[in-house]
Structure formats: C-alpha cells, structure tokens
Amino acid sequence: MPAPYRIETIMLNFNQLKSLKEVGTPEINFAITKLPDRDAVVVGNSAGQLVEFDLSVDKPQPRSFQTAHTSYVTGVVSSQGGLVSGSYDRKLIWWDPLERTVLREIAAHDKWIRQIVSNPDGSLIASVGDDMHCKVWDAVTGELRFVLDDHAAITPQHYPSMLFTVAFSPDGRLLATGDKVGHVAIWDFVEGRKIGAVESPGMYTWDPRARRHSIGGVRSVAFSRDGQTLAVGGIGAIGNVDHLDGPARVELFDWRNSLSIAELTDTAMKGLVEQLWFSPGDTHLVTAGGDNNGFITIYDLATRKVAKQEKAHQHLHGLAVDEASGKFYSAHHGRVVTWNIRDEQPQST
C-alpha cells in the first residue's frame, strides 16, 4: 500500500517571534505587501519607488519597478487587478507584478493618500487621503464605486485634519476609517452608508501653549475575526509634541454599541501603533509601530497583557502577514525585515 499522504500544518506560536532576515535599504520604506505564492515582497518608499525583494535567497537584491510616482509611496497591496500603489502624489497606480510596469494611473485624491487596502478577495481597493475622503475602487477595472464622507476637514482648534487609516472587515462587508482627532466611522460599503462610529480622543494631543501644534491621531484600525470588536491604534498623551514620546496605545471597542471595552497601553516601547492584526480565533492582537525605534507587541486578548514583545529596527511603518508560512514582513526606516511566528517544527497530519 502507498504511504499515507502527509500534510504539514503551520501552527502560529507568538512566543517564537524573532527576526529571520534583515535587508538594508537607503530609503524609508512606508508600505509592504507579500507577493502571492513566493517568498518575496514589494515595498513602497520615500523615493517614490516600488521595489521587489526576493527573500528566499541569502542576499536579496532590489528590483525596482518602472518610475511613475513622484512622491512618497504610502500604500501597496495585491489585488485581482495586479499590484496597486498609492502615494503623496495623490495617484493610485496599477502594476503588472511580473513586468514591474504600469497598467493604469488614476488621479484618485485631491491631497496626500495616506493608506490603501484591499478587501479579503482582492476585488476592491479602499483609499484614504487628506482630502478626508474614503474611496472604494473596483480592483480590476479601476472604476470608482463609492465615496464615503464623515470626517471633518478642520480640527476643533481650526487646523487641517488628516484621514490616516482604513480597514476592511474579515467578511469583506464593512470598512472602518480613522482620523487625526480620534473619530472612527464604520461603513457598510456594500450599501454605501455609515452604520456606526466610535471616538478615541485619547489618541490626539494638542499643545495650546508652547507650539500651538497637535500630534497623534488614529493611525491604524482592525476588525476582529468575528467582526464584533474594532481595535483602534495610535499614541497616548504626549508631553512634547515635537517628538513621539508617548505610550503606544490601542483602544478596543464594541463598535455596534459605540462602547469602549479596553485600553492597552505600553510605555516600555513607545510611539505610534501603525499596524494592527487579529490572530485566528481572536486569541491575540498584534500591534506594531514605533518612535525613533520600532516595536512589535503582541497582546493576549484573554488577559489583555503583553504576551510577547520585540524591538525592531527604527520606526516600523508597514506590516504584511502570511499565515500560511507563519511569517511577518515589516517595512522600516532603512530596512525590510522577515519575522518568524510559527512553531519551530510544523505538525504533520
């Protein structure tokens, strides 16, 4: 009889979090996405470039895409229509990931694009910018499907606000958007309407005396796997608004009832929480970001305590997760890093 077919099952184990490979770059890397079916990533950087790195080799070399953006690339995602990037130049650009050439350019926003995300099946792209619009696009055709507006353009202190972040729910039906003053809107984008909101004003610091300047804001949002909880990430109160010297801060909400249910703050590794990710089963919440230094902090959601924490090279801007291989990929000032989050030995069935 033939031997039984063996399937290796990857078991995530956050206690095994550690850096596996670091690639130095001359630029600041703001965004990162993993390419499907291979151990390679594409990053968007401060030179207005998209750059691919094959992380399966010992010494990954940069492979630059066609020059197209004219300012910082702040978002890059994989989709059914190819790679899509967004930039401070206000454009969305569709790319052929194999040829690394432009397929389509769209003048998408009237001000800087802060973030772009794809929905779970890659059929839609959502973008947010400092024009305070969230726009939902068909990932294949580039057609604009919805414009979602709920965020004030001016702060209570009469300064321009910013719309930093957007996320789809795991079922692909909902969107959350977060701005500088801590306002988060929840949308049923299938119907194109707002269905809820939460407020996290503790993410926003205003200095009315020394600088007449503000800092902070909601920098990341994420829905739990069951869709019931919304995590909102940023930074706590800051004494000196010229620096990111404040606690990394996450607030958890029962968003359907606009109810804050927990605050997770950390002063061991300070700065902005730029990235959030709920683990399978909603057992853990991964947070990542930084001040001058970077961090990855993982919370056990049963105890709401830190389960694992690692210092990262300088500020961590972008994070991509590959559950199938048990890896994180992160984008930093001057570096791209691969992280292990799996058991050392896969289980066989």
C-alpha positions, 0 to 999 in steps of 0.5 A: 500500500502507498504511504499515507499522504502527509500534510504539514500544518503551520501552527502560529506560536507568538512566543517564537517571534524573532527576526529571520532576515534583515535587508538594508535599504537607503530609503524609508520604506512606508508600505509592504505587501507579500507577493502571492505564492513566493517568498518575496515582497514589494515595498513602497518608499520615500523615493517614490519607488516600488521595489521587489525583494526576493527573500528566499535567497541569502542576499536579496537584491532590489528590483525596482519597478518602472518610475511613475510616482513622484512622491512618497509611496504610502500604500501597496497591496495585491489585488485581482487587478495586479499590484496597486500603489498609492502615494503623496502624489495623490495617484493610485497606480496599477502594476503588472507584478511580473513586468514591474510596469504600469497598467493604469494611473488614476488621479484618485485624491485631491491631497496626500493618500495616506493608506490603501487596502484591499478587501479579503478577495482582492476585488476592491481597493479602499483609499484614504487621503487628506482630502478626508475622503474614503474611496472604494475602487473596483480592483480590476477595472479601476472604476470608482464605486463609492465615496464615503464622507464623515470626517471633518476637514478642520480640527476643533482648534481650526487646523487641517485634519488628516484621514490616516487609516482604513480597514476592511472587515474579515467578511469583506462587508464593512470598512472602518476609517480613522482620523487625526482627532480620534473619530472612527466611522464604520461603513457598510460599503456594500450599501454605501452608508455609515452604520456606526462610529466610535471616538478615541480622543485619547489618541490626539494631543494638542499643545495650546501653549508652547507650539500651538501644534497637535500630534497623534491621531488614529493611525491604524484600525482592525476588525476582529475575526468575528467582526464584533470588536474594532481595535483602534491604534495610535499614541497616548498623551504626549508631553512634547509634541515635537517628538513621539514620546508617548505610550503606544496605545490601542483602544478596543471597542464594541463598535455596534454599541459605540462602547469602549471595552479596553485600553492597552497601553505600553510605555516600555516601547513607545510611539505610534501603533501603525499596524494592527492584526487579529490572530485566528480565533481572536486569541491575540492582537498584534500591534506594531509601530514605533518612535525613533525605534520600532516595536512589535507587541503582541497582546493576549486578548484573554488577559489583555497583557503583553504576551510577547514583545520585540524591538525592531529596527527604527520606526516600523511603518508597514506590516504584511502577514502570511499565515500560511508560512507563519511569517511577518514582513515589516517595512522600516526606516532603512530596512525590510525585515522577515519575522518568524511566528510559527512553531519551530517544527510544523505538525504533520497530519 
